[in-house]
């Protein structure tokens, strides 16, 4: 497994546990479908789509600036932690 695959799978794992803590009603507004469409879906189908949507959003470079900012906050301030 490449590092890229490992990180992608780790993200999917994080999103999975986030989705597990959410009800169908909590997930529906976050999906890229209207609620009438997702009303017929199971909570598991909503969770799977949520995970795929989150990963796709990141892969489409929508969070690049925010990711860079967060990285810098965490790893450029290491001297504050020690």
C-alpha positions as CSV (number, residue, x, y, z in Angstrom):
1,X,0.0,0.0,0.0
2,X,1.4,3.4,-0.9
3,X,1.4,6.3,1.5
4,X,-1.3,8.0,-0.5
5,X,-3.5,5.0,-0.2
6,X,-2.8,4.7,3.5
7,X,-3.7,8.4,4.1
8,X,-6.9,8.1,2.0
9,X,-7.9,5.0,3.9
10,X,-7.2,6.7,7.2
11,X,-9.5,9.6,6.1
12,X,-12.2,7.2,5.1
13,X,-11.9,5.6,8.5
14,X,-12.2,8.9,10.3
15,X,-15.2,9.9,8.2
16,X,-16.8,6.5,8.9
17,X,-16.6,7.0,12.6
18,X,-18.0,10.6,12.2
19,X,-20.9,9.2,10.2
20,X,-21.6,6.4,12.7
21,X,-22.2,9.1,15.3
22,X,-24.8,10.9,13.1
23,X,-28.4,10.0,12.6
24,X,-30.0,10.0,9.1
25,X,-31.6,13.4,9.8
26,X,-28.2,14.8,10.7
27,X,-26.6,13.4,7.6
28,X,-29.2,14.4,5.1
29,X,-28.4,18.1,5.0
30,X,-24.7,17.3,4.3
31,X,-25.4,15.1,1.3
32,X,-25.5,16.4,-2.3
33,X,-29.1,15.3,-2.8
34,X,-32.3,16.9,-1.7
35,X,-34.0,15.3,1.4
36,X,-36.9,14.0,-0.7
37,X,-34.4,11.8,-2.6
38,X,-32.6,10.6,0.6
39,X,-35.8,10.0,2.6
40,X,-36.1,6.5,0.9
41,X,-32.5,5.7,1.7
42,X,-31.3,3.7,4.7
43,X,-29.1,5.4,7.3
44,X,-26.2,3.2,6.1
45,X,-26.7,4.5,2.5
46,X,-26.6,8.0,3.8
47,X,-23.4,7.3,5.8
48,X,-21.7,5.8,2.8
49,X,-22.6,8.7,0.6
50,X,-21.4,11.1,3.3
51,X,-18.0,9.4,3.4
52,X,-17.7,9.4,-0.4
53,X,-18.7,13.1,-0.6
54,X,-16.3,14.2,2.1
55,X,-13.4,12.4,0.4
56,X,-14.3,13.7,-3.0
57,X,-14.5,17.3,-1.6
58,X,-11.0,17.0,-0.3
59,X,-9.7,15.3,-3.5
60,X,-11.1,18.1,-5.5
61,X,-8.8,20.5,-3.7
62,X,-11.6,22.5,-2.0
63,X,-9.8,22.6,1.4
64,X,-6.3,23.2,0.3
65,X,-5.9,26.6,1.9
66,X,-7.6,25.5,5.1
67,X,-5.6,22.3,5.3
68,X,-2.3,24.3,4.9
69,X,-3.4,26.8,7.6
70,X,-4.3,24.0,10.0
71,X,-1.0,22.1,9.3
72,X,0.9,25.3,10.0
73,X,-1.0,25.9,13.3
74,X,-0.2,22.3,14.5
75,X,3.3,21.8,13.2
76,X,4.8,25.3,13.2
77,X,4.1,25.7,16.9
78,X,5.7,22.6,18.2
79,X,7.8,24.5,20.7
80,X,4.6,25.6,22.5
81,X,3.6,22.0,23.1
82,X,6.9,20.9,24.7
